[in-house]
Amino acid sequence: MTTLSSNYDETDQLAANTLRMLAADAVQAANSGHPGLPLGAAEMVTVLWTRFLKHNPADPLWPDRDRFILSAGHGSALLYALLHTFGYPLSMEELQNFRQFGYVTAGHPEIEPGRGIEITTGPLGQGNSNAVGFALAERILAERFNKPDFTIVDHYTYVIASDGDLMEGVSLEAASFAGHLGLGKLIVLYDDNKISIDGSTDLTLSDNAIQRFDSYGWHTQTVDGHDMVAVDAAIGSAQAEPNKPSIIACKTQIGFGSPLVGTSKVHGSPLGPDGVRQTKENLGMPADESFYIPTEAAERFA
């Protein structure tokens, strides 16, 4: 199990804000995309990627790497920001040309593990379902090849899932199967912001996701998704439960820091030049800098 750390400081918050604004700048440069999820989920991915994820950017295809699956694939600008800042083969030019023809930074990427994109699907729910397959593959390989005194296969599958993912039947059927098999190496971070592209999820949804996953036999937790120490502790607790898959409902504000925070308008539309500037000011980032990576944040990512 990864050592639990509560040693978070201003540099961690700066790292999260850097990822936020790289994603928002990419969406704005394309004048197309989904800034809401990257702005809201930045803390949880900062915790996961800097404290828990076992990976090697110099060897993206290392077989026993942890798998990171962005089931909410519409938030792909956040994934590209992560891949660039952590040193995967994804250049600043690719990030600056998000959603442009001829560049690898597609709006809804699917699979390119050589660049660090395990699988991240556009149709909601498919990423969650694929993740169950990934975790099942890890279990089968571990049973087949690990020896009592020599472990060959030992990795986690981590997922960022949205409200929309958990509304899809395919996601829930797979979750039931994962609970039945007790796939304890599967950990889902649920970006629980209660907003969909058309408005509040109250328009179409009234069930309790955590109670539903309890009934599937999952290990469940609820935390403040903007509290990095709480997210850290929750991931550690999930890792400590080897016999159940885990879901952590991370309560977040979609579009955190922006003028459109908490609204459906920030889900799938660029912030606009004024909105980007105001968001940077709200987060204490240089308002006139685009695609800016502070030295302290770069060192933390490294």
N, C-alpha and C positions, 0 to 999 in steps of 0.2 A: 504494500500500500504506500502511496506517496505520502511523505511527511507533511502533516498539516501545518500550515504557516499562517499566522495572523499578522505577519510583519509587513503590512501595507502602508505606503506613505504617499506623499504628493506626486512622486514620480509615477506610481501606478495609475493615479488618476490622470496624469498628463498623458500616459500611454493610451488610456481608454479614449481620452478626448482627441488624441491624434488619429486613432482609428476612425472615430466618428467623422472628423472633418475630411480625412482622405476620401471616405465613402461619399460624403455629401458633395465634395468638390467634383468627384468623378460623375455623379449623377447630374450635377449642374452643368458640367462641361458637355455632356451628351444631351442635355435638356430632356432627359428621359430616364426613368428608373424609379427606385423605391428607397427613399432615404429614411423612412420611419423606423424600420427594423434596425439598420446599422446604428442610428442614433440611440435607440432604446436598449440594444443588446450589448453595447460596447464593454460594460463592466464584466459581464459574465464570460465573454470570450477572452478578455484580458486575463482573468483569473485562470481560465482553462488552459490557455496557450502558454502562459508564463510560469504556471505552478504545477500543472498536472500532465499535459499532453506529452507523451513520449514519442518523439519524432526527430528526424534528421533532415533539415532542408537541403543538405549537400547530397543526400541519398533518398529522394522522395519515395523510392520503391523498396526501401528496406522492409523485408517481409514481416518482421514483428513490430512494426510501428503501430501506435494507436491510430484508429480511424476517426476522422472528424467528418461528420455528414451534416451539411446545412440543408435540412429538410425544407426549411422556408427559403427556397432557392431564389425567390424574388429579391432577397437581401444580398445578392451576390457581390455587390460593391464592398461589403464588409469582408467577405472572404478574400477578395483580391487585395484589399488593404492589408489583411493578415499575411497573405502569401508574400507580398512585396516586402513588408517590414521585417519579416522573419527570415528573409534570404532565400526563398524559393525562386526558381527560374521564371520570374514574372517581373518585368522591368517597369520603371516609372512611366515609360512611354506607353506601355500597354495599359497601365492604370489610367493615364491621362486620356486614353482613347477608348474608354469604356463604351461598349455597345456600338462601336464603329466597325464598318466592313473591313475585313482584312486583318483584324486584331483578335487575339484569343480571348479577350475579356467580354464574352457574350453576356447578354442580359440575364439569360437563364441557362447557365452551363450545365452540362450533364456529367461527363466523366473525362478526366485527364490526369490520372494519378502521377504521371511524370512531372506535373507542375504542382502537385499537392491537392488536386481536386479529386477526392475519392469518388463521390457521386453526390450531386445536388440537383434535384429535379424541379422543373417548373410546376407540373401538376401536384397540387397539395396532397400530402399524405404518402406519396411514393418514397420520399426520403426516409420517413419513419419505417416504412415497410422494408425497404432495402437494408436499413440498419439492423433489423431483426435477422435478415439473412447473413449479414456480416458477422453478427455476434454468434449465430449458429455455426458458421464456418469456423470461427475461432474455437468454439467448444469441440467440434468434431476433430479438428487438427490437433488440439491439445490432447484429447483422449487417445488419438492414434499414435502420436509421436513423442509425447513427454514421458520421461522415465522418472522413477522415484528420486533419483539423485541427479537428474539433469533435465532442466526445463528448456524446451525449445520454443514453444508457442505460449505466449502470455501477454495479451494486449487487450485494451478496452476499445469499445466503440462508443463514441460520444456523438450526441445529436443536438442540434439547435432546432426546435420545433415551434411553430406558431399556433395561434388559435385555429386558423384555417386547417392546419394539418390534423388537429385533433377532432375536427368536424367530419373528416372523411372516413367512410366505412372501411376502406382498404387499410387505413392506418390502425383502426381499432381491431380488426380481425387479426392483424399481425401482432398487435400488442397482447391480445388474448393468448396467442400461441407462445409468445415470449415468456409470459407469466407461467403458462403451463409447463414449459421446459426449465424454468428457473434460470434464465440466462443472465447471471449476475454480472457479467462483464459489459452489459448494455446500460448506459446512463444517458437519459434524455434531459436536457435543459429546456424547459418549456417557457417560452417568452410570453408570459401571461399578461398581455396589456389590454385585453377586452375590446380591441378595435379591429374591424375588418375594413375592406376597401369601401364598403358602402355605408359604414357607420358603426355604432356600437354593436358588439356581438349580442346584446340583449334583443336586437331585432329578430334574430333567428335561433338563439340558443339560450337554454335555461338550465341545462344539466350541470352537474358538478364533475369536472374532469378528474380531480384527485380521487373522489369517491369511486368513480368508474375504474380507475387504475388500481385502487385498493381491491376491488372485486376481481380484477384479473390476476391478483397475486403479486403485484408490484410493491416495491419499497417506495413510499411517497413522502415528500417533504414540501413545505412552502416557505419561501424566504423573500426578502426584499432584494430584487434583482440588481439594484444599484448599490448594494452594500457588499463590497468585495470580500470582506471578512466572513460575512454570512454565507455567501456563495461558496467560498473556499471550504468552510466547515461542512456545508451540505454535500459537496462532492466527496470530501473525505468520509463522511458518514455513508454515502452511497457505495464507495469502494469497500467499506467495512462490512457490507452485507453481500456475501458471495453467492447466496442462493436465490436471490431475487433480482430481476431487472429493476432499475430505479428511474423515477421521474421526479424532477425538482421543479415545482412551479415557481418561477422567478417573476415576482410582481414588478412590472416595469411600466414606464411611461413611453409610449410610442412617440418618436420625434423629440426625445429628451434634449432640452437646451434650446430648441428652436421656437420661433413664434407660434408654430402650429402644434406644439406639444399636446398630446392627448386627444388629437382629432383625427378623423379619417382622411382629412385632406393631405396629411403628411405621409400616408401609407404609400401612395404610388405616383406622386408628382414631385418634381424638383422644387426646392425651396424658393428659387428665384434669387437673383443677385443680392437684393436687399435682405432676404431671409437668411442667406448664407452668411452675409456680413454680421447680421444681428446674432446668429447662432454662435459664431466665433467670439463675438464680444461677450455673450452670456457665459461662455465656457472659459474665458480668459485666454483665448488663442489670438494670434495676430490677425486682425481683420483684413489686412491687405495682402496676406500671403495665401497662395493657393498650393495645394499638395505639399504642405509644410510638415516636416518631420523634425521636431526639436532634438538636439543632441542627446539630452537626458532620456528621452523616449526611445531613441535609436539604440542607446546602450542597454536599456531594459529589454528591448526586443531581442537584442543580440545575446 
